[in-house]
Amino acid sequence: MTLELLVYKIKSWAAYYWRATTKFNIQSPFFTEFVREVMDNEKEYYIFDKIEHIRKTLLQDSTKVPKIDFGAGSQKQHTRDTLQIKDIAGSSLSTKKQCRMLFNLMVWKKPKNVIELGTSLGISTAYLAAANKKVKMTGFEGNPYVADIAKNVLEKAGLGHVNIITGAFKETLPEYLKSSNRVDIAFIDGHHEEFATLAYFEMILPYLSDDAVIIFDDIYWSQGMENAWKKICLHLSVAASFDIFDLGIVFIKPGLAKENINYIPYYLKPWKTGLFGK
């Protein structure tokens, strides 16, 4: 990570923290329910331990795979032609907290068709798929060697119903969308660049269901990603957005009041309990 990027990260976090609010200041019934069922739900499921055990083995795996990156990869400086699986796991996988949020979102929304751009080693995919084994779950991964590992991870987790499509997103995604049912949830976690992110958003938009949710990873990865996030939030098709810094969530829901919430857990802003005003 360059000094310039580090300075950007610090400034973007400070700006987010300043404007962020807690659950005690959220007025919307829709987002009150969303926070309760998705953000604050700490219910444990047996599959969590199973998937986290697999994550642990990946973090210890020194096996090398060829490096094929169609987008902006890790911000760690990897210059080799191959990467160890543990390096990919350490820099590319969604955190346990993020994965639990994705699982809770699946339980809350009860989607029928879900896609993930940037499956990587398959940990976040496993959480998404584990919430409902009847859902049509499709992951997209650019690197075929990494995709094979993801398939193995999903098999170990007992989630063999997931379909993994390999290749550049700009080639594989349009073909899939044209032949698929409406998408209820899309998790965009690959190619962290402004114009690519906007392009995939526009590409997916016509194929979304009327009550769809799109999750964007690393919205403050760079100034370009932040720009993309802001443009997406202002899009006429987006009813509301929910910014938790590491992830951004937008709702395509007719009738939902236009709202852009910057959310932070109350323990990180304990004076924002609603007792002393906003």
N, C-alpha and C positions, 0 to 999 in steps of 0.2 A: 504494500500500500504506500503510495507516494505521500509526501508531506501535504501537498495540495488537496489530495483526497481526504486525508485525515482531518484537515482544517474544515473541509466541507461537512464531514460527518459530525463534527462537534457543533458547528453552527446549525446544521439542520436539526440535530437533536434538541438543542437549546430552544430553537424556534417552535418545534413541535411541543416541547414541554410547557412552554409559556402559554400556548393557546389550548392545550389539552384540558379536557374536563373529565370528571369521574361519573360513575353511574348515578350519584346523588343529584346531579344537575341535569340529567336527561329527562325531558318532558314527554317525548313521544312514546305512546303505548307500544308501538311497533319495536322501537329500539330498547325500551325497557325490557320487553320480552326477549329480544335478541341477546342482550347482555346477560340476562338470567339463565337462558337456556344454552347459550353458546360460549360466552366469555367466562362466566363464573361457574359453570357446571363442572364440578370436580368428581363426579361419579366415576368409579373405577370399573374397568372391564378386564376380564382375564386376558384378552387378546393384547392389551397394552404391554404386559410383561413379556409376552411371546415376541412381539415385534421389537421391543427394546433389547431383548437378548440377541436378536439377529443384528440390530444396529451395533451392539458391542462387538460382535464377531467381525463385522465389517471394519470397525475402527482399529482392529488388531491384525487385519489381513494385509500382508506385504506383497501379495500377488500383483504383478504389473500388467497393465492393459494399455493398448495404443491410445494416444491422445487424439481425439477428433472433436473439435469444438466449432460449432457453426455460429456461435454467438459470443457475447461477453462472458467469459468463464469466471473462475474464481479471481478475487482481487489479490490473492497471494501470487507471488511471482513464480509460476511454473514455466520453465523454459525447456523442459525435457520433452522427448518424443513419446515417452511413456509415463504413466502415473501409477503409483501404488493405490490399491483400493482404499487403504486407510486414509490416504491423502484426499481422495475424492469424498469419502465419508466425512472427513473432518471439515471440509470446506463447502460442500454442496448440499448436504442433507438438511431438511427442515428440522428445527429443534423439537424436542418432545412436547413443549408447550404449544408450539404452532400446530403440531400434528394432532394433539388432543382437541384443539379448537376446530380443526378440519373435521374430525370425527363427530364432534358435537353438532357442527353445522349440518352434516349429513343426516344425523338423527332428527334434527329439528325440521329440516326442509323436506325430507323424504323424497329425494329426487329419483327420477327414472333413468336419466342419461347424464353421465358425468365425464368430463375430459380433463386431462392434466398435460400441459405442455412443459416438458422438462422433468421426466420421470426419474432421471438419475438412477440411483441404486434401488429405488422402489420402496423406500421407507414411508414417505408421505402417501404414496399410492396405496400401500398396505392399509394405512389408517383410513383412507377414504373408502376403500373397498370393504373393509371389515365392518363398517357401520351398517351395511346392508348388502348381503351376498346376492340379492336378487337384482341389484342395480346393474345397468350396463356401464361398465367402467373401462375407459380407454386411456392409456398413457402413451405419450409421444416422446421418443428419445432419439437424439441425433446420432449418438455413438452406438454402433451395433454391439460392440464388446460390453459396454456398460448395460445396454438393454438386456443382454443375455444374463448378466448378473441379477438384474432386476426381476427377470422372469423366475430365476432360481429362488430369490428372496420371497417372492409371492407364493411359490409352490411350498416353501418351508412354512409359510404362515397359513397355509391351507386356503389360499385365495387364488386358485388356478383359473377362476372365471374371468380374470382381468385380461384384456387384450392390449398388447404392447405393439405399437407401430414404430418402425425404425426409419430414420431418414431426416432430411432437412424439413423443418416445419412448413416452410413456404411451398413445399411440394406435396407433403403428405396430408397436411391439414385441410386444404380446399377439397381434395378428393374425398376425404372422410366426411366432411360436412355435407357435401352434396348427396351422399348416400345414407345419411344417418337421420334419426329422429331429432326433434328439437332438443337442444342442450339445456339442462336445468342448472348445472353448476360447472363452471370452468375455472381451473386453477392454472394461472400462467406463471410458471417458474422457470423460464428459460429465455435465453437471448436478452440479457438485461441492457438493452439499448433503447433510446427514446423512440426512434422511428420504427424499429422492429416491433416494440410493444404496442404502439399505436396501430401498426398495420395488422397485427394479430387481433386486436380488439375490434377493428373495423371488419375484419374477415369473419369473426365469430358472430358479430352482432345480428346479422339477418337470420341466423339459425338458432337464436335463443328462444326459449319459451317465454310466456308472458310474465312469469314470476321468477326470472332467473337471477342468479348471483354469480359474479365474477370476482375471484380473488387474485390479486397481483402481489407477487413476492418482491421484496427488496425495493420498495418504492423510493427509498432514499439511498439507493446504491450509488447514485451519481446525480449530478445536476440534471443530466438528460433524463434519467428515470423520474426524477421529481417533476420535471416539465411534462412528461408523458402523463403522470398521475393527475396533475392539475387539469390538463386538457380533457382527460377522460371524465373527471368529476363534473366538468362544465358541459359535457355532451348532452344534447337534448334527450337522448334515450335513457340517460341515467337519472333515476328518480332520487337516489340518495347515496351517500358514501360514508364509509366508516374507516377512519385512519388510526391504526395502532402502531405506527412507525415502521415496524418491520414488515407488516402486511397492510395492504389496502383492499377494502371490500366495497364493491358497488352493487346496487340493487336495481334491477330492471323490473319495476313493479308499478303498473298503472294505478293511479290514485294515491300513491304514497307521496306525501308532501316533500318538496325539494329540501334537502337538508344535508349538510356536510359536517359530520361529527369527528372531532379529534379526541380519541378516547385513551385514558390512562387509568390503570388500577388505582383505587383510592389510597392504597398504602404508599404509593409514590407521591401522592399529593394529599396528605391527611387533612389539610385545612379545607379541602374541597368536599365537605361532607353534606353541604346544603344547609348547615346550621347557621352559617354566617353570610348567606347570600352567595351569589355567583362570583 
